[in-house]
Amino acid sequence: MTFEVLLLVLGGFLLGGAWSIWKADSDTEGRTGPQVFFAVVLLVAALLATASAILRL
């Protein structure tokens, strides 16, 4: 397994985590601030990992 493939897998894992947090139900109506913040952070990390893997190919 090359480093590029590992970065692509990591990007997919982080993207799944962001989606999971985004779709998580909460007791309040709508999403909470920390949910949105953490989902955005995971999304940015996923995009960076995927972009760096594509650039290294």
Secondary structure, 3 states (H helix, E strand, C coil): CCHHHHHHHHHHHHHHHHHHHHHCCCCCCCCCHHHHHHHHHHHHHHHHHHHHHHHHC
